[in-house]
Amino acid sequence: MATAEMDTPRRHLTLADANRDITRPIAKPQGRYWILLLTTMAGIGLGAGAWFYQIAVGLGVAGITHPVMWGVYITTFVFWVGIAHSGTLISAILYLFRSGWRTTINRSAEAMTIFAVMTAGLFPLIHLGRVWYFYYLMPYPSQRQIWPDFRSPLVMDVFAVTTYLTISALFWYVGLIPDLAVLRDKVKGVRYKIYGALSLGWQGTVREWRHYRRLYLYMAGIATPLVLSVHSVVSWDFALSIVPGWHSTIFAPYFVAGAIYSGVAMVMTLMIPLRWAFRLEDYVTEDHFENMSKLLLLTGTIVGFAYATEFFIAWYSADPIEIESFKWRATGAYALPFWAMVFCNVVIPQTLWFRKIRRSVRALFALAIFVNIGMWYERFVIFVTSLAHEYEPGGWGIYTPSWVEIAILIGSFCWFFFWFLLFAKTLPVISIAEVKEHLAHEQHGES
Amino acid sequence: MPEPTANKPEQGIEDEAAAACGCGGSCGSNVPEEAGTSRREFLKVLGVGSAGAATIACGPPDFADKLIPNLVQEEGITPGVSETYATVITDAGPEPLAVHATVRDGRVIKLEINDRLGSGNGLTALAQSTLQDLYDPDRAQNPGRSNGDGTYADIGWDEADTALSSAVQGGGTVILTGAVTGTRARFLSEWAAANGAEHIAWEPFGSEALKTGRGSDVLPHYSLADADQIVCFGADFLGTWLSPTDLAAGFAASRDIDGDGHPHAKLTFVGPRLGLTGSNADEWIEARAGTEGQVAMAVANVVAAARGVTLAEGSNHTPESVSTATGVSAETIRALGEELAAANAGLAIPPGIESQGADAAAAHRAVALLNQALGATGVRVHDQGGPVDGATASFADMQALIARMSSGQVRTLITSGCNPAFTLPASAGFAAALGSVQNIIAISSHMNETAMASSWIFPCSHDLESWGDAELPGGAMALGQPAMAPIFNTMALEDILIAASSQDLGAPDYATYLKNAWLARVGDETGWLDALRRGGASAAPPAEDATPVADDGPGAAAVAVSFSQGAGSGTQLVAYPTVQYYDGRGANRSWQQEMPDPITKSVWTTWVEMHPDMADQLGVRNGHMVRVESGAGAIEAPAFVYEGIRADTVAIPIGQGHTAYGRNAAGRGANPLDLLAANADSASGALAFAGTDVTVTATGARGRLVLTQGSHDDLGREIAEIMNVEDALHEIEEHEVDLLSMVRAAHDADPSSPYRWGMVIDLNSCTGCGACVTACYAENNIPTVGEELVMQRREMSWMRVHSFHERTDDGGFQTVHQPMLCQHCGDAPCEPVCPVYATYHNGEGLNVQVYNRCVGTRYCSNNCPYKVRRFNWFTYEFPYPLNLQLNPDVTVREKGVMDKCSFCVQRINSARLDAKGEGRLVEDGEVQSACSQGCPTNAITFGNLKDPNSAVSRKAKSARGYHVLDELGVRPAITYLEDVTHAHMAATGHGDDAAEGGEEAH
């Protein structure tokens, strides 16, 4: 990417500015923060309460039913796994491509990734009929010598998601080390000890930097294939079945594109209020948002194309069951979610062809919210409409989410934002080291 | 052993046994009076096995903790081994049934038909669910005296006996029962004579019109199997009329197409609505309700003319003259007559309950005349072999009784085995007349409407808890022995009456009375034991095929063929009995409530069937509430839009709308009998169920219509297949498809295993009666979940019977009933998606489900193209004593696990073990799944596909065989055989007549 598009803060920033500005939020929380934090905690309480109620009484308190056995839970699982994608994309792939504009957003994006995977990981548990036996899905040395069935996409899922969580967390942590050292040097008391321990005694020597840069590069290399693999594996939960509307070879690329799409939208959803609240406009600029908008436009168009392809292939297959399934998806009981999905995911992002919109933070925030909603609906529409109208017409049925599912959905968002709020107050939301590196480059270039 | 440690357990056992028996000793179990504390007494208790016996007799809730001694066991109780007792049930629909009761650890867990005596193949759903009547938590449990406010004070049997005998000795006693035959009928008449009482035996769906119309008190036997052209003038003979197990078996035989050279009989249904029987017909003549007899008479004249036969009477009814009243065009009637006249072996089945109008007896006579013209009388309609009519009173007799009650002539009314407060139309005034009766005594097993209106309730033991017998069709007699000790503080009807009798009836109890009666029949003790073992005695073979009713005509004309019902102008009501509830007696059994109606697939409610045209005019759709109003009353119920009904007719099932009777029945649905005026057919005294004009209006409210089938259209997906009879015969000659080779593909079963279990379901035989579904509930501990959860599609039934409407060329439709259950696919899509191997393929080709391993991802269900897996959304309750019915061989599932049809793996395992012990393989027919065993038409065949000579292998080779969704390549183990249908008559068109009537609907 050209240097012109690189991060160019409006104010003339010094290295000390960067240290001060970025670590400024890490101070004693104010009232507004507490309100937000308590709100998210209340939401978590609601979701957890609903879950415990479900465990105690039975999965029947959720709306999922025969024949739609997967509903809001799996929808939300895939939604969060999708959100988790752009973090690694931005931090690893853009790093490898030397796209400098990632610098100010990668930290938050990575944090988002981890929290999203943490959220997503709850849903396979929440949706289990007997969650108290969740460990049956793990390949542990059982006295009965029974292993999980590795043919099952759900087992693949377990591996894909835990691998992704591990690598993302490590990658994020490695990137944090120099910044943790900065924080360590700013604080005293217990916090000094905590940041000190976490920074692993970082001194900033040339030798350390050399090792650090190598490690970071390798980690980026390891993380990159995961961007493609995780969501491909998640898509196989569906593509490997024989359900009309699921059984499709397009699913892996389709889901990966959708994941990046929703992830970028979520980065925007988080960064726009964050930069406003923490007064980071100088670091996260319209240029960044314009670049993200282009990514959004690209992936959004791919997703739109995938929708069209699905319908085309259904028609082209001449399989009456497949055709009926897609016809019903667009016109049946779930026509409203379907068209909401098309509007949010296909129509709205096309406005991004206009530079004005790409650079309007307000417009982008609204657009990102639409994309988030649209991508949730996308999964809902794919999963639910396919299951509701399968092969055997006598067994058709309709699914309506119950309050328990809605409560857990709300709880999942609160859980995610709770972690993000903690992160924003305890860790630098922008990579200080990388910003400084850029500033140094700039100053070097100027002089 | 030190004393203290020995003391501890014995104390516990004694206490539990005594506490468990809530009957205070009157149940006859020998629980020691005092709780002993010595080792000696402890051993004594164990030795005589009374702890086990007490446990079993009284059914404590924590049954599993009790001991059954291994050393000296109670006779007939071997832990883990079932015993079978032959006995009889008398209240499961229109006919008594000889059954085999499977008894495990002292309690009955399953019923099967005793085919050594009857001619049926399997029990109806209502008969299967008799077990839920036995174990009904809402049963009357203690004798009680009414407090006058709907509650009852418990009294002892002594007080009850005194009350009854003093009431009876006061004179003016009437004992009103349901149908009674055999020794019970004799006993009741003797008891009545000895006590100056009058016995009235009455059934709400009695056969008085049939008897009057035929001029004979003997009920006929219709030999359907010998017919090649059957016209049914409205009777639901496959479900609720006369003797459905026998008639359904005969019908299946008449439709057998695989046998050598047997013609496949065509069934034409004449009536306003396609019910269970109508839906199995090849052609539908849409006659108005109550006018079927007029069609029959006109058809008879056409047949007589074509065959050169002279009819005794009724020649004034021509197709043209009846056309207006019946709503059927003269051409159609003429075509039907000509088709019948040309048939080799035609047979007409008379009107049933729902078509019983003001002309009921005349209609029956018309059908008898038609059978005469067809040459069927004495050939396919026999006076021998028919069911025995145990009900002698007609509705008119009941009206007379009500009049006598009102005028105070009846001082004491004893009811038993009937529920007139519910099953008589409200307009008959039974409830009001009860006010003038001094002593109302209900000897009832349930707190039904009649019992609730009584001043005394004496709880009656169930058939399975008491001695009894009943006459079966064809002169056989079924003998019933108690298959278990009473659960509650109940007594048999006869024993209650003996205790209250002022004169000695020659026996101290009914067991003795019955045995004496049987000794007279079977000769000696050996014969008695043999009868007990066999469940009764067969009929003496008839010397000759004597035909008391000569071929030259039906008996003496007790009724003239004249019809009063003319052309109607309003909307007509059809109130019909169903296989679920019959006259309402099935309404408190959750299996029956949760059994989808054969036509609408609706459960737990009452609905109003109406034609799409009427629905359009009213602006209602499925589930919208409509108000149906007649001169006698009004009810509201949700609409069900159905093509198989005339546009000027609405149909409402009888049996719901109870105000009492128990938790499942009370306050549910509406009772269409409230709409009927107390009109009787003047000739026979039969209640006119048909012929009521009603006004139907939409209330604008949304009702609750719980439907269990997603779509009645299979969208051409070749799920329910149907073929023309000519094609079927042609294909059988031309080629054979070997589907069997497909199910034998390598990994369907372990190559070294001698078994690959499979099933063939013949849609040509399946009538859709749902008996298989209830049999499956009984065998496999399937919980019922209630209306609310079925509304959410959470019913747990492992089997569902779909009714698909296949379009016919002339714009009508043909119903195909199709049982759908786990197909045990050779390459099952559910298996590889399970992350924990909770479902996998076993060596015998079964797709097995390991409940303990299941974590509940439900992926298997998503990936099942047949959608036959059911998920336990909750842990379901089996309230005591319903839990005593649970099959100990089948796991009761907990919340969070998936379950599904197992092909009754517990029966397979049991048979395999038996065979292994004897060093042989399981033989064909040795294992039957519950559905296959329970099927009244033998539509389901189960067995080993690896045995080329097994019945299932032979049938699977049929040219009609196909696999549902074969294109998916999952290689199901169930082969369906296509339904076979006949072409329609050229002269008729569907819907023509309906359109005329439809304009009058409002």
Interface residues (C-beta under 8 A of the other chain):
Chain A: V57 G58 L59 G60 G63 I64 T65 H66 P67 M69 W70 P124 H127 L128 G129 R130 V131 Y133 F134 Y136 L137 I146 P148 D149 R151 S152 P153 L154 V155 V158 D237 L240 S241 I242 V243 P320 I321 E324 L387 E390 Y391 E392 P393 G394 G395 W396 G397
Chain B: Q709 G710 S711 H712 D713 D714 L715 G716 R717 I719 L789 Q792 R793 R794 E795 R800 H802 F804 Q818 M820 P829 P832 V833 C834 P835 V836 Y837 R853 C854 V855 G856 T857 R858 Y859 S861 N862 N863 P865 Y866 K867 V868 R870 F871 N872 W873 F874 T875 E894 K895 G896 V897 M898 V964 L965 L968
